Structure formats: structure tokens, C-alpha cells
Amino acid sequence: MSARWRLALLSSALLYAGPAASDVVHIKAARVLDVESGDMLTNHVIRVVDDRVESISPAPQARLENLLDLGDVTVLPGLIDAHVHLIGDADAQGYGNLAASVPRNTLFGVKNARETLAAGFTAVRNVGAGSFADVALRDAIDAGDVPGPRMRVSGPSVGITGGHCDNNLLPPEAGQFSEGVADGAAEIIKVLRRNKKYGTDLVKFCATGGVLSKGTAIGDQQYTDSEMKALVDESHRRGIKVAAHAHGTQGIIAAIKAGVDSVEHASLIDDEGIRLAVEYGTTLVMDIFVSDYILQGGEAAGFLPESLEKERMVGAAQRDGFRRAHAAGANIAFGTDAGVFPHGKNAQQFSYMVKYGMTELEAIQAATVKGAELLGMDGVGALSPGAYADLIAVKGDPLQDIRTLESPVFVMKGGEIYRSELDQ
């Protein structure tokens, strides 16, 4: 499929702005941000060959062939969101989730993937999807059938009967259990092996209750310490990373001690949890933007009243925990829980990360180099020779105004242009 057609899939109003991906293209910009060093390179050219960056160098005096001059913009690597839910409709929460079939939710996923890519996020980690719909979406994107970001996917989330990763919305006569329900080490290992069989890249499990589940207490640890250890050991034995959904203090500590690669949300993390996260090198993925959306628009979207009440309990605490964790030197990757709020708004979290203690560069690094490390994905998260030609451009300087990242004017993934709002 040509780059021209791929761009048309995003929006009929967008016009193709450069040569096809198989050609050599030179991209010139007023500023190029080296996210690893923090250096801002001025008047540089990025040479792209096929889907990779070949070089980044000062713009020559001589005219370059196949030159795409982006003008007065800042170019930086494509962004990475390490906690999204692409499958499903963000506008149908609570009991509204029951109305759509797996095929319908997967088609929502195609739309959500397109909007995520257009927003400048060229790689994501999808943490939880029924019926392996996220595996299908990842494979369709990789095959070039639909536009979207590079994906790491977990498939069905793993959890206890009646826990946050189960479906507790229906009465007992419905006999409904989520696909990832597993109690005890033997069942857990069987589910992990099934998930891997059907193509997942990572494991996501629920260590504590959650905000958006019916009948679960946020602070309650769900899996026992020994169950978590069995889950992590089996996953790591097979080279698979583990993400633990954990709001509650003790569940966070237990998950870190079990050896998880990341703790998601970490809303009620205490000083001991922060100390352990630093000691173990555990990445924290704290979605500190989503609380405002839930409390302001959640009722209209169908969130349960108990979910709104639980969010009132944890929102401010999570932001304070983020501030303390960052100050203590914890490793924090950018993750938003997109899917709880509409996709494409992911970059609105950057300003919250700066508000609660990060510099602009640190927030950008959380969504580039640190995200790439957490995903275990080579060739993303930095602009350097040999990396994928995944890049975005914004007007202005994001090191001075982080909110410029909310409105990218140019998006390239793998050398193909998916968004261009520049005067050519």
C-alpha cells in the first residue's frame, strides 16, 4: 500500500507531502531534539532510507534531492504510550461495555489506532484485550492492512475470580467470567501459556482492585505473594515482561518484590513502595491525567457511581505519589490509560507530568527512551542512525512549552507520512 493511500486512510483532508517510503528522503527542520542528551540541534537534515534513519547532520549549502523542508518546527522521535486500551469504545463505559461484540470492539480498535498514530504516538503497549483482539490489530498494522502505531500486546488480562480483571457486571445465572481468570499457581501458568500460544508479547495481571471494576476495593491485594511470584517466574523464564495493575499500597509492594517489570497506576504508593521501586529498578506507569476526565465526563460516559467515588479517593493521592516517586529517582514511563478517555488525547498528560515535578525533557524522555526500554522495542524512542524513521514535528519548542506536543503538525512512521499540516 502506498504512503499516499495510507495517509488518505487517516483523513481525506490530508494531502500526501513527500515521496514514497521506498525512496530516499531528506527531512529538514529548524530544530531537531536529541531526546537522549537534551541537545537541540538547529538547521539539521535527517536522511531517511526506506524505513530507517541513515544520518542526522547539519544542512548543507548544496540543494538536496527529495528534500522535505518542514520549516520552523521542532522534530523529535515518535512518542510512546506504555498503557493504552485500543480495543473498544471509550464512550461506552460501565454497563455500556456489554453492548458491543468482539468484532465491533475490534473495529473500534482500528479507529483508535489511527487516531493514536495521528496524535504522534508511533508505538504503544496495549495492556488488556479480550479474545486476543489486540493481537489481531497488531498483526494487521504490521502487515500494512490498517494504519496504527507499533504495538506490544498482552491479550486477556490475568486475575482472580471476581477481581479487577474479571467481569463482575452480570448476575451469577449469566455464568460470565473473563478469559484471563486464573486462581492458584497451576491455573495461572496455564493461562500464561495459552496467552503466549495465541501471540501475546507481554503479561498484564491485576494485583489489586481497581477504579473501574464493580465490587472491588482499590486497596485490596488480590493475588497472594506466592501466586504473583509464580506468575512472574513463569513469564520471565520465557523472556516475557510483566505489567502489574496495582492501586493499593500492599499490592504494589508485593508486585515489586515478585519481580514485575512495571507497576501500572501505583495510585496509593507509599515511601516503602517508592524505595523498593528504586531498589528493584521497577518502572512506574502512572496515568495522572485520566482522573480529571473520569470526574468531569465519567457520568456521561457511563462510569459506575462507585467508580466515580473510588476515583475521588485516589486521583490526588496518585499525583502526590508521582511527585514523590520522581523526586526519589524512580524510573517512570509515560502511560495514560487511553481508552478510559478518548484516544488521540494522550499528549495532554505531558503538562500534568511537568506540573507534578518533571522537567519538560524528563517528560519527553518518559515517552521516548524510557518507553522504548519498557516495551523492549529496538529502533524506537530516539532519532539516531539505524533507528526507525518514526518522528513527529511540532510548532514551537516543547522544552519551553510542553503543550506543543498536543498538536503535532507532522507524523512519520517507518518512513511513511501519516499526517502533514504544513504549508508546502
C-alpha positions in Angstrom: 0.0 0.0 0.0 1.4 3.4 -0.9 2.2 6.2 1.5 -0.4 8.3 -0.4 -3.1 5.8 0.4 -2.0 5.3 4.0 -2.3 9.0 4.6 -5.8 9.0 3.0 -6.9 6.4 5.5 -6.2 8.9 8.3 -8.2 11.7 6.8 -9.4 12.6 3.3 -8.5 16.2 4.1 -4.8 15.4 4.4 -2.6 15.6 1.4 0.5 13.4 0.8 3.6 15.5 1.5 6.6 13.6 0.2 8.0 10.7 -1.8 7.0 7.0 -1.2 8.7 5.1 1.7 11.0 3.2 -0.6 12.7 6.4 -1.8 15.4 8.3 -0.1 14.0 11.5 1.6 15.8 14.3 3.3 13.8 16.0 6.1 14.9 19.5 7.1 13.7 21.3 10.2 14.7 24.4 12.1 15.2 22.3 15.3 15.8 18.6 16.0 15.6 17.4 19.6 18.1 14.8 20.7 16.0 13.3 23.5 18.8 11.3 24.9 21.2 14.2 25.5 18.6 17.0 25.6 20.6 18.9 22.9 18.5 21.0 20.5 20.1 20.7 17.0 19.4 23.7 14.7 19.1 23.6 11.0 19.7 19.9 10.6 18.7 17.3 8.0 17.5 13.8 8.7 18.3 11.4 5.9 15.8 8.6 5.7 16.3 5.5 3.6 13.4 3.1 3.3 12.0 2.8 6.9 15.2 3.9 8.8 17.2 6.9 9.7 20.5 6.8 8.0 22.0 10.1 9.3 21.4 13.4 11.0 23.7 16.2 10.0 23.9 20.0 9.6 22.0 21.2 6.5 24.4 21.5 3.5 24.6 24.6 1.3 24.0 22.5 -1.8 20.5 21.6 -2.8 19.4 18.1 -1.7 17.2 15.9 -3.8 13.9 14.7 -2.3 14.0 17.4 0.3 11.1 17.8 2.6 11.6 21.2 4.4 9.3 21.3 7.4 10.3 24.9 8.2 10.1 26.4 11.7 9.2 23.3 13.6 10.9 21.0 16.2 11.3 17.4 15.2 11.6 14.6 17.8 11.1 10.9 17.9 7.6 9.4 17.7 6.0 9.2 21.1 5.4 6.0 23.1 2.3 5.4 25.4 3.0 2.4 27.6 -0.5 2.0 28.9 -3.4 2.0 26.4 -6.6 0.1 25.7 -7.1 0.4 21.9 -9.9 -2.2 21.7 -13.4 -0.9 22.4 -15.3 2.3 22.6 -14.1 4.9 25.1 -17.6 6.4 25.1 -19.2 3.2 26.4 -18.1 2.6 29.9 -19.6 0.5 32.8 -22.6 -1.4 31.6 -22.2 0.2 28.2 -19.2 -2.1 27.7 -21.6 -5.1 27.5 -23.3 -4.0 24.3 -20.6 -4.4 21.7 -19.4 -7.7 20.3 -15.8 -8.7 20.0 -15.8 -7.9 16.2 -17.3 -4.5 16.9 -14.8 -3.7 19.6 -12.0 -4.7 17.3 -13.3 -2.3 14.6 -13.3 0.4 17.3 -9.7 -0.6 17.8 -8.9 0.1 14.1 -10.3 3.6 14.5 -8.5 4.1 17.9 -5.2 3.0 16.4 -5.5 5.5 13.6 -6.3 8.4 15.9 -3.4 7.4 18.2 -0.9 7.4 15.4 -2.2 10.8 14.1 -1.7 12.2 17.6 2.0 11.4 17.3 2.2 8.1 19.2 4.1 5.7 16.9 4.4 2.9 19.5 2.1 1.7 22.3 1.8 -1.1 24.8 -1.8 -2.4 24.9 -2.5 -3.8 28.4 -5.6 -5.9 28.2 -8.0 -7.0 25.5 -10.4 -9.9 25.2 -10.4 -12.6 22.6 -6.8 -11.6 21.5 -8.3 -8.7 19.5 -5.2 -6.7 20.2 -3.1 -9.4 18.7 -5.2 -9.2 15.6 -4.9 -5.4 15.5 -1.1 -5.5 16.0 -0.7 -8.0 13.2 -3.0 -6.0 10.8 -0.9 -2.9 11.4 2.4 -4.8 10.9 1.0 -6.2 7.7 0.1 -2.8 6.4 -3.6 -3.5 6.3 -4.6 -0.6 8.6 -2.6 2.4 9.9 -1.6 2.4 13.5 1.3 2.5 16.0 3.8 -0.3 16.6 2.2 -2.4 19.3 3.2 -4.6 22.2 0.1 -6.5 23.4 -1.0 -8.6 26.4 -4.2 -10.2 25.2 -6.6 -11.1 28.1 -5.5 -9.7 31.5 -4.9 -12.3 34.2 -6.6 -12.1 37.5 -8.6 -13.8 40.3 -12.2 -14.8 40.2 -14.2 -11.7 41.0 -11.2 -9.4 40.8 -10.5 -6.3 38.8 -9.6 -8.4 35.7 -12.9 -10.3 35.8 -16.3 -9.3 34.5 -18.4 -8.6 37.6 -21.3 -6.7 35.9 -23.6 -9.6 35.3 -25.6 -11.8 37.8 -24.5 -15.3 38.7 -27.0 -17.0 36.4 -25.2 -15.5 33.4 -22.1 -17.6 34.3 -19.8 -14.9 33.0 -16.0 -15.0 33.7 -13.3 -13.1 31.8 -10.9 -15.1 29.8 -7.9 -14.4 31.9 -9.4 -15.6 35.2 -7.0 -18.0 37.0 -6.8 -19.0 40.7 -3.7 -20.6 42.1 -0.3 -21.1 40.5 -1.2 -24.0 38.3 -4.2 -22.2 36.7 -2.1 -19.0 36.3 0.7 -20.8 34.5 -1.8 -22.5 32.1 -3.4 -19.1 31.2 0.1 -17.6 30.7 1.0 -20.4 28.3 -2.3 -20.1 26.4 -1.8 -16.3 26.0 1.6 -16.9 24.6 0.3 -19.6 22.3 -2.0 -17.0 20.7 0.6 -14.4 20.1 0.9 -12.0 23.0 4.1 -10.1 23.7 3.7 -9.4 27.5 1.6 -10.3 30.6 -0.7 -7.9 32.3 -2.2 -9.0 35.6 -4.3 -7.5 38.4 -2.5 -7.3 41.7 -5.2 -5.2 43.4 -8.7 -4.0 42.9 -9.4 -1.2 40.5 -11.3 2.0 40.0 -13.5 0.9 37.1 -14.4 -2.6 38.2 -17.6 -3.4 40.0 -17.3 -4.6 43.6 -13.5 -4.4 44.0 -11.8 -2.4 46.7 -8.9 -0.4 45.4 -6.6 -1.1 48.3 -7.2 -4.9 48.4 -4.3 -7.1 47.2 -5.9 -9.8 45.0 -3.2 -12.4 44.1 -1.2 -13.7 47.0 2.5 -13.1 47.2 3.2 -16.7 46.1 0.8 -16.5 43.2 2.5 -13.3 41.9 5.9 -14.9 42.2 4.8 -18.0 40.2 3.3 -15.7 37.5 6.4 -13.6 37.2 8.8 -16.5 37.3 7.0 -18.4 34.5 6.8 -15.2 32.4 10.5 -14.3 32.9 11.6 -17.8 32.2 10.1 -17.4 28.8 11.5 -13.9 28.2 8.2 -12.2 28.7 7.8 -8.9 30.6 5.1 -8.4 33.3 2.9 -5.4 34.0 1.0 -5.3 37.3 -2.1 -3.3 37.6 -1.8 -2.1 41.3 -3.5 0.8 43.1 -3.2 -0.5 46.7 -0.2 0.0 48.8 0.5 -3.6 49.8 -0.3 -4.9 46.3 2.3 -2.5 44.9 4.9 -3.7 47.3 4.1 -7.4 46.7 4.2 -7.0 42.9 7.6 -5.2 43.1 9.0 -7.9 45.4 7.7 -10.6 43.0 9.9 -9.0 40.3 7.4 -7.4 37.9 8.8 -5.1 35.2 6.3 -2.3 35.7 3.6 -1.3 38.1 0.6 0.4 36.5 -1.3 3.2 38.2 0.5 2.9 41.6 -2.1 5.3 43.0 -1.5 4.6 46.7 2.2 4.0 46.6 3.9 4.9 49.9 7.5 5.7 50.7 8.4 2.0 51.1 6.9 1.2 47.7 8.9 4.0 46.1 12.1 2.8 47.8 11.5 -0.7 46.5 10.8 0.5 43.0 14.1 2.3 43.0 15.9 -0.6 44.5 14.4 -3.2 42.1 14.5 -0.9 39.1 10.8 -1.3 38.6 9.2 1.1 36.2 6.2 3.0 37.4 3.5 3.9 34.8 1.3 6.5 36.5 -1.7 7.8 34.5 -2.0 11.1 36.2 -4.1 12.9 33.5 -7.1 10.5 33.4 -8.6 11.4 36.8 -9.8 14.7 35.6 -11.6 13.1 32.6 -13.3 10.5 34.8 -14.5 13.0 37.3 -15.6 15.6 34.7 -17.0 13.4 32.0 -17.3 10.0 33.5 -21.0 10.1 34.3 -21.9 10.9 30.8 -19.6 8.1 29.5 -21.4 5.5 31.7 -18.9 5.0 34.6 -20.5 3.4 37.6 -21.2 5.6 40.6 -18.9 3.5 42.7 -16.1 4.1 40.1 -16.5 7.8 40.3 -16.4 7.6 44.1 -13.2 5.5 44.0 -11.6 7.9 41.6 -12.3 10.7 44.1 -10.3 8.7 46.6 -7.2 8.1 44.5 -6.8 10.9 42.0 -5.0 13.4 44.2 -3.1 10.7 46.0 -1.7 9.3 42.8 -0.4 12.7 41.7 1.3 13.2 45.0 2.8 9.7 44.7 4.0 10.6 41.2 5.7 13.7 42.6 7.4 11.8 45.4 8.4 8.9 43.2 10.0 11.2 40.7 11.9 13.2 43.4 13.2 9.9 44.8 14.6 8.9 41.4 12.1 6.2 40.4 12.0 5.1 36.8 8.8 6.5 35.3 7.5 5.8 31.8 4.7 7.7 30.1 1.3 5.8 30.2 -2.1 7.3 30.0 -4.8 4.6 30.2 -6.2 5.9 26.9 -9.4 4.1 26.2 -10.7 5.3 29.5 -10.7 8.7 27.8 -11.0 9.1 24.0 -7.9 8.1 22.0 -5.8 10.9 20.5 -5.8 13.0 23.6 -2.8 11.1 25.1 -0.4 14.0 24.9 -2.5 16.0 27.3 -0.8 14.1 30.1 2.6 15.8 29.5 1.6 19.0 31.1 0.5 17.1 34.2 3.9 15.4 34.4 5.6 18.8 34.3 3.1 20.2 36.9 3.9 17.4 39.3 7.7 17.6 39.2 9.3 16.6 35.9 11.2 18.9 33.6 9.9 19.1 30.0 12.8 17.0 28.9 12.2 14.4 31.5 8.5 14.1 30.5 9.6 13.7 26.8 12.2 11.1 27.8 9.4 9.2 29.7 7.6 8.9 26.4 10.6 8.1 24.2 13.8 6.4 25.6 12.1 5.1 28.8 9.1 3.9 26.9 11.3 2.1 24.4 13.2 0.4 27.2 10.0 -0.8 28.9 8.4 -2.1 25.7 11.7 -3.9 24.9 11.4 -2.5 21.4 14.6 -1.7 19.4 14.8 1.2 17.0 12.2 3.4 18.6 12.3 6.2 21.1 15.3 8.1 19.6 16.4 9.7 16.4 19.7 8.1 15.6 21.3 6.2 12.7 19.7 2.8 12.3 16.6 3.7 14.2 13.1 3.5 12.6 12.1 6.7 10.8 9.4 7.3 13.4 9.2 11.0 14.0 6.9 13.9 14.7 7.1 17.7 14.3 5.5 20.4 16.4 5.4 24.1 16.1 7.4 25.8 18.7 9.8 24.3 21.3 8.5 21.6 23.6 11.3 22.2 26.0 9.8 25.7 26.6 6.1 24.7 26.2 5.3 21.0 26.7 1.8 21.5 25.4 3.1 21.9 21.8 3.1 18.1 21.9 -0.7 18.1 22.0 -0.8 19.3 18.4 1.7 17.6 16.1 1.7 19.0 12.6 3.7 16.1 11.0 3.8 12.4 11.8 6.0 9.8 10.1 6.2 6.2 10.9 8.7 3.9 9.2 9.5 6.5 6.6 5.8 6.9 5.6 3.9 10.1 6.3 0.6 9.8 8.2 0.0 13.4 9.0 1.0 16.6 7.4 -0.5 20.0 8.2 2.4 22.1 6.8 2.4 24.6 4.0 4.4 23.0 1.2 
